[in-house]
């Protein structure tokens, strides 16, 4: 194993762990994290994400599992859902809280790389 002091990624993981301990609340599971990553990245790229797009990501789990995780992300305040004009499709967008989470993670990454 490489020396932990020389690994920016290990320092990053440690900083994220500290961040999770500082910010109270339930930690996101891997599926929720993956969904939120997809939502935030799509928003950053100016793309629209629909609930149907997300629950069809079979590599992350069943449709029922993914729908439940989206409900959790909404309840935790990380995403909002808005119906389109005819109400048949729901768009998923990250909240300010989600964007802030990624800004904090970016700061952790910058600090981990700077410390090298």
C-alpha angles and dihedrals in degrees: 000000000000122000107277092219089063097050113093090187093056090048088050092052090049092051091049089051090052090048091052091051093048094050108064121219138075116317115236117250121232094266093050090047091051092048092048091048090054092047095047094044092049090049091049089052091049093247126140117237121201127201087240091056091053099045089051091064092107093175087070097048145286121321090252092052093048093047089052092049091050089052089051092050089050093048090049090053099246098116141027127205124213126185119229122240096283094038096235098108128048120210117211119214132176118247126229087261091059092047090050090052091056092045089054091048089051090054089052091051092048091049092049092052094044091053091059 
